[in-house]
Amino acid sequence: MDALQRLKMLSAQMSLEPAEDVDIPEMRPCTHLTAAKQDAVVVSQAVMPNGQRIKLLKTLLTSVCERNCYYCPFRAGRDFRRATFKPEEFARTFMMLNQKDIAEGVFLSSGVINGGIQTQDQLIATAEILRYKLGFRGYIHLKIMPGAERAQVERAMQLADRVSINLEAPNTARLQKLAPLKQFTEELLQPLRWVEDIRRTQPRSKGWNGHWPSSVTQFVVGAVGDSDLELMHTTEYLYRRLRLTRAYFSAFNPIPNTPLENLPPTSPRRQHRLYQASFLLRDYGFGLEDLPFDGVQNLPLDTDPKLAWANVNLTEPVEVNRADRRELLRVPGIGPRIADAILKARREGKLRDISSLVKMGTSARRAAPYILLDGKRPAFQMSLW
């Protein structure tokens, strides 16, 4: 196979990695190649940490893997055609795509072959060639392999804009049912702890472009009986203690010829609720005790968790002209950006009309039942919204 054929194979299943995407990546065929190669690669329309959208190539360095993760299409022993790039070859192939404006950034992962340390060396070598030999200054998201050493994690942080390692499960017991050859604390959680320790103790100037990269992780949801409480408990720890930028949630979908192929898929709505709850923990000042878990420790599927919390706890409406930022963030329809806009607007005068909030981006339908404006319930007609 030529390089583009291998790249197509390696990128084809990367929708399993929603790394820079809101929910499931928007995957599209590349249309900039010649007709003969038009279906050769798949790129993702990705959203960067600063909100910028770029064309991101998500791929593996190799789909050969010695691990036997029960959910994974690349698991050892699964019968399918595999492909591999050497670091220099991949770097030059990517730069060809970059120069043709096909891919602006790269998310680079790999199957594990000859151990995590050697695989990590290959990923680092690829990034070094891109940065220092081929002069690529764009976005690189570099995976950290299970079993990587601390020095390798630090080197990856010196080359990348973002690093990640997938926890896959919220704890050791669940991981054993999902990926029995992986060790939750020693192989997966420890590298994330190293990332934060390096950011905290070493000067930012050692990182790429003078700053340390952000860090993220991903969970596979619903394959092995994991509850939303378990997932949110670990997510809260990652946000509070390890300053992860984001936790991603991938609803389980069975892959043919894997041990979990006969299990039902996880509802995309559950995935969506987990994202909403994780944002409440990260951006809205909510704690784990605030989330509306049901009797089996899951979030309600029929309503968003912030609204469920408000229906129980906001028994008295919030006066928008007096509430502090934390109180404003508890109101449905008001997020961090809108709360800051309200605080700024209040310095110029009282807010008396729901239309002023709507101009800031507030959802009138969601916010109106829970607020007062200058002591009065806002005038609001459901039929107009």
Secondary structure, DSSP 8 states (H G I E B T S, - for coil): --HHHHHHHHHTTGGG--TTSSSS--EEE--SS-GGGTTS-EEEEEE-TTS-EEEEEEEESB-------TT-TT-TT--S---B--HHHHHHHHHHHHHTTS-SEEEEE----SHHHHHHHHHHHHHHIIIIIS---SEEEEE--TT--HHHHHHHHHH-SEEE---BSSSHHHHHHH-TT--IIIIIIHHHHHHHHHHHHS-GGGSGGGS--EEEEEEEESSS---HHHHHHHHHHHHHHS--SEEEEEE----TTSTTTTS----HHHHHHHHHHHHHHHHS---GGGS---TTS---SSS-HHHHHHHHH--S-EETTT--HHHHHTSTT--HHHHHHHHHHHTTS----HHHHHHHT--HHHHGGGEEBTTB-----GGG-
